Amino acid sequence: MLKQVVETAPWPLESEIVDGFVKGKVSIIMPAYNEGERIRKNVAEITRQFGTLSEDYEVIVVDDGSIDGTGKLVETLPDHRIKLVSYHRNQGKGFAVRKGFSLVTGEFTFLVDGDAEIMGKDLLGYMEALRTTDIVIGSKRHPLSAVRTPTMRRFLSLGFNVVERVLTGVRATDTQAGFKGMRSCVLYRVMPLITAKRFAFDVEVLAVASLLGFKTSELPVSIDLNAHVNVKRVSRMMVDILGIAYRLRIRRWYQKNIETMSDTYNPIIRW
């Protein structure tokens, strides 16, 4: 059962930072969908940045049903610290992260989008924050963040944040920036209650973490995002947010299942 897994987790509960280097294993989960040749550059950038932080790290790339050979390209990468999870049908970010987390062996877990367009401005700062808090999330609205993205995307992102705060009570100024760090033992507590398969996954993780009493901090990110808004994706996210609010505020499903940590929710709509 999950409680037994938490108690026997294969990593130390404490680590230290010496001379700017982390003495503890770091796991990075990268969900990727149709990244093509870019995946090589993106993984190389991740390994370069985290390599300056820790000698002991692993990058878990989750090929989320890509049809352009993304997984095969990852298999050709020579670094033994890169692991690949692959399956045939696209399932969504939330599903991919859960699959990737099944391979995590590090004391800390970072979630990084496969396009690598969002990165923490100061990785050591994230690690130092995790010494006193449970979850650190990158926020585009942090005053020290460097954000380059279309105005319409900024506007919709702000509107989405207002809606999710009202519906779920999550206090973060930005839940969707694709860079988050957590103590792995925290994710072991949170994951069994996660139902969102796609992009509302981030909101649900923070909502459940709050219910469990975990502390969250926001730190700056560097973002260079030129993609236009996907209306279909936004619509699905709004439906999923409504579902989270329903389970949280009306059914109180999360609260009832926290003790048993069971994963029994059957959604009305399956994407």
Contacts in CASP RR format, 6 or more apart in sequence:
PFRMAT RR
TARGET T0000
AUTHOR 0000-0000-0000
METHOD contacts of the structure
MODEL  1
MLKQVVETAPWPLESEIVDGFVKGKVSIIMPAYNEGERIRKNVAEITRQF
GTLSEDYEVIVVDDGSIDGTGKLVETLPDHRIKLVSYHRNQGKGFAVRKG
FSLVTGEFTFLVDGDAEIMGKDLLGYMEALRTTDIVIGSKRHPLSAVRTP
TMRRFLSLGFNVVERVLTGVRATDTQAGFKGMRSCVLYRVMPLITAKRFA
FDVEVLAVASLLGFKTSELPVSIDLNAHVNVKRVSRMMVDILGIAYRLRI
RRWYQKNIETMSDTYNPIIRW
1 261 0 8 1.000
2 188 0 8 1.000
2 189 0 8 1.000
2 192 0 8 1.000
2 261 0 8 1.000
3 261 0 8 1.000
5 188 0 8 1.000
6 185 0 8 1.000
6 188 0 8 1.000
6 189 0 8 1.000
9 184 0 8 1.000
9 185 0 8 1.000
9 188 0 8 1.000
10 105 0 8 1.000
11 24 0 8 1.000
11 25 0 8 1.000
11 105 0 8 1.000
11 106 0 8 1.000
11 107 0 8 1.000
11 184 0 8 1.000
11 185 0 8 1.000
12 24 0 8 1.000
12 107 0 8 1.000
13 107 0 8 1.000
13 185 0 8 1.000
15 22 0 8 1.000
15 23 0 8 1.000
15 24 0 8 1.000
15 107 0 8 1.000
15 108 0 8 1.000
15 131 0 8 1.000
16 23 0 8 1.000
17 23 0 8 1.000
17 124 0 8 1.000
17 127 0 8 1.000
17 128 0 8 1.000
17 131 0 8 1.000
20 53 0 8 1.000
20 124 0 8 1.000
21 53 0 8 1.000
21 54 0 8 1.000
21 55 0 8 1.000
22 53 0 8 1.000
22 54 0 8 1.000
22 108 0 8 1.000
22 127 0 8 1.000
24 54 0 8 1.000
24 56 0 8 1.000
24 106 0 8 1.000
24 107 0 8 1.000
24 108 0 8 1.000
25 54 0 8 1.000
25 56 0 8 1.000
25 57 0 8 1.000
25 58 0 8 1.000
25 105 0 8 1.000
25 106 0 8 1.000
25 107 0 8 1.000
25 108 0 8 1.000
26 50 0 8 1.000
26 53 0 8 1.000
26 54 0 8 1.000
26 56 0 8 1.000
26 57 0 8 1.000
26 58 0 8 1.000
26 106 0 8 1.000
26 107 0 8 1.000
26 108 0 8 1.000
26 109 0 8 1.000
26 110 0 8 1.000
26 127 0 8 1.000
27 57 0 8 1.000
27 58 0 8 1.000
27 60 0 8 1.000
27 104 0 8 1.000
27 105 0 8 1.000
27 106 0 8 1.000
27 108 0 8 1.000
27 109 0 8 1.000
27 110 0 8 1.000
27 184 0 8 1.000
28 46 0 8 1.000
28 50 0 8 1.000
28 57 0 8 1.000
28 58 0 8 1.000
28 59 0 8 1.000
28 60 0 8 1.000
28 109 0 8 1.000
28 110 0 8 1.000
28 112 0 8 1.000
29 60 0 8 1.000
29 62 0 8 1.000
29 97 0 8 1.000
29 100 0 8 1.000
29 101 0 8 1.000
29 104 0 8 1.000
29 109 0 8 1.000
29 110 0 8 1.000
29 111 0 8 1.000
29 112 0 8 1.000
30 42 0 8 1.000
30 43 0 8 1.000
30 46 0 8 1.000
30 59 0 8 1.000
30 60 0 8 1.000
30 61 0 8 1.000
30 62 0 8 1.000
30 112 0 8 1.000
30 113 0 8 1.000
30 114 0 8 1.000
30 116 0 8 1.000
31 62 0 8 1.000
31 64 0 8 1.000
31 92 0 8 1.000
31 93 0 8 1.000
31 94 0 8 1.000
31 96 0 8 1.000
31 97 0 8 1.000
31 100 0 8 1.000
31 113 0 8 1.000
31 114 0 8 1.000
32 39 0 8 1.000
32 42 0 8 1.000
32 61 0 8 1.000
32 62 0 8 1.000
32 63 0 8 1.000
32 64 0 8 1.000
32 66 0 8 1.000
32 70 0 8 1.000
32 71 0 8 1.000
32 74 0 8 1.000
32 96 0 8 1.000
32 114 0 8 1.000
32 115 0 8 1.000
33 63 0 8 1.000
33 64 0 8 1.000
33 65 0 8 1.000
33 66 0 8 1.000
33 70 0 8 1.000
33 90 0 8 1.000
33 92 0 8 1.000
33 96 0 8 1.000
34 66 0 8 1.000
34 67 0 8 1.000
34 68 0 8 1.000
34 70 0 8 1.000
35 42 0 8 1.000
35 66 0 8 1.000
35 68 0 8 1.000
35 70 0 8 1.000
35 114 0 8 1.000
35 115 0 8 1.000
36 66 0 8 1.000
36 68 0 8 1.000
36 69 0 8 1.000
36 70 0 8 1.000
36 73 0 8 1.000
37 73 0 8 1.000
38 115 0 8 1.000
39 61 0 8 1.000
39 70 0 8 1.000
39 71 0 8 1.000
39 73 0 8 1.000
39 74 0 8 1.000
39 114 0 8 1.000
40 73 0 8 1.000
40 77 0 8 1.000
41 116 0 8 1.000
42 114 0 8 1.000
42 115 0 8 1.000
42 116 0 8 1.000
43 59 0 8 1.000
43 61 0 8 1.000
43 74 0 8 1.000
43 77 0 8 1.000
43 82 0 8 1.000
45 116 0 8 1.000
45 119 0 8 1.000
46 59 0 8 1.000
46 112 0 8 1.000
46 116 0 8 1.000
47 57 0 8 1.000
47 59 0 8 1.000
47 79 0 8 1.000
47 81 0 8 1.000
47 82 0 8 1.000
49 119 0 8 1.000
49 123 0 8 1.000
50 57 0 8 1.000
50 59 0 8 1.000
50 110 0 8 1.000
50 123 0 8 1.000
51 57 0 8 1.000
52 123 0 8 1.000
53 123 0 8 1.000
53 124 0 8 1.000
53 127 0 8 1.000
57 81 0 8 1.000
58 81 0 8 1.000
58 82 0 8 1.000
58 83 0 8 1.000
58 104 0 8 1.000
58 105 0 8 1.000
58 106 0 8 1.000
59 79 0 8 1.000
59 81 0 8 1.000
59 82 0 8 1.000
59 83 0 8 1.000
60 83 0 8 1.000
60 84 0 8 1.000
60 85 0 8 1.000
60 100 0 8 1.000
60 103 0 8 1.000
60 104 0 8 1.000
61 71 0 8 1.000
61 74 0 8 1.000
61 82 0 8 1.000
61 83 0 8 1.000
61 84 0 8 1.000
61 85 0 8 1.000
61 114 0 8 1.000
62 84 0 8 1.000
62 85 0 8 1.000
62 86 0 8 1.000
62 96 0 8 1.000
62 97 0 8 1.000
62 99 0 8 1.000
62 100 0 8 1.000
63 70 0 8 1.000
63 71 0 8 1.000
63 74 0 8 1.000
63 84 0 8 1.000
63 85 0 8 1.000
63 86 0 8 1.000
63 87 0 8 1.000
64 87 0 8 1.000
64 90 0 8 1.000
64 91 0 8 1.000
64 92 0 8 1.000
64 93 0 8 1.000
64 95 0 8 1.000
64 96 0 8 1.000
65 86 0 8 1.000
65 87 0 8 1.000
65 88 0 8 1.000
65 89 0 8 1.000
65 90 0 8 1.000
65 91 0 8 1.000
66 90 0 8 1.000
71 84 0 8 1.000
71 86 0 8 1.000
74 82 0 8 1.000
74 84 0 8 1.000
75 84 0 8 1.000
83 103 0 8 1.000
85 96 0 8 1.000
85 99 0 8 1.000
85 100 0 8 1.000
85 102 0 8 1.000
85 103 0 8 1.000
87 99 0 8 1.000
91 197 0 8 1.000
92 197 0 8 1.000
92 198 0 8 1.000
92 199 0 8 1.000
93 197 0 8 1.000
93 198 0 8 1.000
93 199 0 8 1.000
93 201 0 8 1.000
94 194 0 8 1.000
94 196 0 8 1.000
94 197 0 8 1.000
94 198 0 8 1.000
94 199 0 8 1.000
94 201 0 8 1.000
95 197 0 8 1.000
95 198 0 8 1.000
97 111 0 8 1.000
97 201 0 8 1.000
98 191 0 8 1.000
98 194 0 8 1.000
101 109 0 8 1.000
101 187 0 8 1.000
101 191 0 8 1.000
104 184 0 8 1.000
104 187 0 8 1.000
106 184 0 8 1.000
107 183 0 8 1.000
107 184 0 8 1.000
108 127 0 8 1.000
108 130 0 8 1.000
108 181 0 8 1.000
108 182 0 8 1.000
108 183 0 8 1.000
108 184 0 8 1.000
109 181 0 8 1.000
109 182 0 8 1.000
109 183 0 8 1.000
109 184 0 8 1.000
109 187 0 8 1.000
110 126 0 8 1.000
110 179 0 8 1.000
110 180 0 8 1.000
110 181 0 8 1.000
110 182 0 8 1.000
111 178 0 8 1.000
111 179 0 8 1.000
111 180 0 8 1.000
111 181 0 8 1.000
111 182 0 8 1.000
112 118 0 8 1.000
112 119 0 8 1.000
112 178 0 8 1.000
112 179 0 8 1.000
113 178 0 8 1.000
113 179 0 8 1.000
117 223 0 8 1.000
117 224 0 8 1.000
117 225 0 8 1.000
118 138 0 8 1.000
118 177 0 8 1.000
118 178 0 8 1.000
118 179 0 8 1.000
118 221 0 8 1.000
118 222 0 8 1.000
118 223 0 8 1.000
118 225 0 8 1.000
119 179 0 8 1.000
119 221 0 8 1.000
119 222 0 8 1.000
120 126 0 8 1.000
120 138 0 8 1.000
120 179 0 8 1.000
120 219 0 8 1.000
120 220 0 8 1.000
120 221 0 8 1.000
120 222 0 8 1.000
121 144 0 8 1.000
121 145 0 8 1.000
121 146 0 8 1.000
121 219 0 8 1.000
121 220 0 8 1.000
121 221 0 8 1.000
121 222 0 8 1.000
122 219 0 8 1.000
122 220 0 8 1.000
125 219 0 8 1.000
126 136 0 8 1.000
126 181 0 8 1.000
126 219 0 8 1.000
129 136 0 8 1.000
129 217 0 8 1.000
129 219 0 8 1.000
130 136 0 8 1.000
130 181 0 8 1.000
130 182 0 8 1.000
130 183 0 8 1.000
132 215 0 8 1.000
133 215 0 8 1.000
133 216 0 8 1.000
133 217 0 8 1.000
134 182 0 8 1.000
134 183 0 8 1.000
134 186 0 8 1.000
134 209 0 8 1.000
134 214 0 8 1.000
134 215 0 8 1.000
134 216 0 8 1.000
135 180 0 8 1.000
135 181 0 8 1.000
135 182 0 8 1.000
135 183 0 8 1.000
135 186 0 8 1.000
135 206 0 8 1.000
135 209 0 8 1.000
135 214 0 8 1.000
135 215 0 8 1.000
135 216 0 8 1.000
135 217 0 8 1.000
136 180 0 8 1.000
136 181 0 8 1.000
136 182 0 8 1.000
136 216 0 8 1.000
136 217 0 8 1.000
136 218 0 8 1.000
136 219 0 8 1.000
137 172 0 8 1.000
137 174 0 8 1.000
137 175 0 8 1.000
137 177 0 8 1.000
137 179 0 8 1.000
137 180 0 8 1.000
137 181 0 8 1.000
137 206 0 8 1.000
137 216 0 8 1.000
137 217 0 8 1.000
137 218 0 8 1.000
137 219 0 8 1.000
138 145 0 8 1.000
138 174 0 8 1.000
138 177 0 8 1.000
138 178 0 8 1.000
138 179 0 8 1.000
138 180 0 8 1.000
138 218 0 8 1.000
138 219 0 8 1.000
138 220 0 8 1.000
138 221 0 8 1.000
139 145 0 8 1.000
139 172 0 8 1.000
139 173 0 8 1.000
139 174 0 8 1.000
139 177 0 8 1.000
139 218 0 8 1.000
139 219 0 8 1.000
139 220 0 8 1.000
139 221 0 8 1.000
140 147 0 8 1.000
140 149 0 8 1.000
140 154 0 8 1.000
140 157 0 8 1.000
140 174 0 8 1.000
140 177 0 8 1.000
140 221 0 8 1.000
140 223 0 8 1.000
141 173 0 8 1.000
141 174 0 8 1.000
142 173 0 8 1.000
142 174 0 8 1.000
142 218 0 8 1.000
142 219 0 8 1.000
142 220 0 8 1.000
142 221 0 8 1.000
143 220 0 8 1.000
144 220 0 8 1.000
145 220 0 8 1.000
145 221 0 8 1.000
145 222 0 8 1.000
145 223 0 8 1.000
146 220 0 8 1.000
146 221 0 8 1.000
146 222 0 8 1.000
146 223 0 8 1.000
147 154 0 8 1.000
147 221 0 8 1.000
147 223 0 8 1.000
148 223 0 8 1.000
148 224 0 8 1.000
148 225 0 8 1.000
148 226 0 8 1.000
149 223 0 8 1.000
149 224 0 8 1.000
149 225 0 8 1.000
149 226 0 8 1.000
150 225 0 8 1.000
150 226 0 8 1.000
150 228 0 8 1.000
152 228 0 8 1.000
152 229 0 8 1.000
153 225 0 8 1.000
153 227 0 8 1.000
153 228 0 8 1.000
153 229 0 8 1.000
156 229 0 8 1.000
156 234 0 8 1.000
157 174 0 8 1.000
157 176 0 8 1.000
160 176 0 8 1.000
160 234 0 8 1.000
160 237 0 8 1.000
160 238 0 8 1.000
161 172 0 8 1.000
161 173 0 8 1.000
161 174 0 8 1.000
161 175 0 8 1.000
163 238 0 8 1.000
163 241 0 8 1.000
164 170 0 8 1.000
164 175 0 8 1.000
164 203 0 8 1.000
164 241 0 8 1.000
165 171 0 8 1.000
167 241 0 8 1.000
167 242 0 8 1.000
167 244 0 8 1.000
167 245 0 8 1.000
167 249 0 8 1.000
168 203 0 8 1.000
168 207 0 8 1.000
168 241 0 8 1.000
168 244 0 8 1.000
168 245 0 8 1.000
168 248 0 8 1.000
169 207 0 8 1.000
169 210 0 8 1.000
170 203 0 8 1.000
170 206 0 8 1.000
170 207 0 8 1.000
170 210 0 8 1.000
171 210 0 8 1.000
172 206 0 8 1.000
172 216 0 8 1.000
172 218 0 8 1.000
173 218 0 8 1.000
174 218 0 8 1.000
175 202 0 8 1.000
175 203 0 8 1.000
175 206 0 8 1.000
176 199 0 8 1.000
176 202 0 8 1.000
177 221 0 8 1.000
177 223 0 8 1.000
178 202 0 8 1.000
178 221 0 8 1.000
179 221 0 8 1.000
180 202 0 8 1.000
186 209 0 8 1.000
186 214 0 8 1.000
189 212 0 8 1.000
189 214 0 8 1.000
189 261 0 8 1.000
190 205 0 8 1.000
190 208 0 8 1.000
190 209 0 8 1.000
190 212 0 8 1.000
190 214 0 8 1.000
192 261 0 8 1.000
192 262 0 8 1.000
192 263 0 8 1.000
193 208 0 8 1.000
193 254 0 8 1.000
193 257 0 8 1.000
193 258 0 8 1.000
193 261 0 8 1.000
193 263 0 8 1.000
194 201 0 8 1.000
194 204 0 8 1.000
194 205 0 8 1.000
194 208 0 8 1.000
195 204 0 8 1.000
195 244 0 8 1.000
195 247 0 8 1.000
195 263 0 8 1.000
195 265 0 8 1.000
195 267 0 8 1.000
196 203 0 8 1.000
196 204 0 8 1.000
196 240 0 8 1.000
196 244 0 8 1.000
197 271 0 8 1.000
198 233 0 8 1.000
198 236 0 8 1.000
198 237 0 8 1.000
198 240 0 8 1.000
198 271 0 8 1.000
199 233 0 8 1.000
199 236 0 8 1.000
199 237 0 8 1.000
199 240 0 8 1.000
200 236 0 8 1.000
200 237 0 8 1.000
200 240 0 8 1.000
200 241 0 8 1.000
200 244 0 8 1.000
203 240 0 8 1.000
203 241 0 8 1.000
203 244 0 8 1.000
204 240 0 8 1.000
204 244 0 8 1.000
206 216 0 8 1.000
207 244 0 8 1.000
207 248 0 8 1.000
207 254 0 8 1.000
208 254 0 8 1.000
209 216 0 8 1.000
210 216 0 8 1.000
211 254 0 8 1.000
211 255 0 8 1.000
211 258 0 8 1.000
212 258 0 8 1.000
236 271 0 8 1.000
239 269 0 8 1.000
243 267 0 8 1.000
247 253 0 8 1.000
247 254 0 8 1.000
247 265 0 8 1.000
248 254 0 8 1.000
248 255 0 8 1.000
253 265 0 8 1.000
257 264 0 8 1.000
END
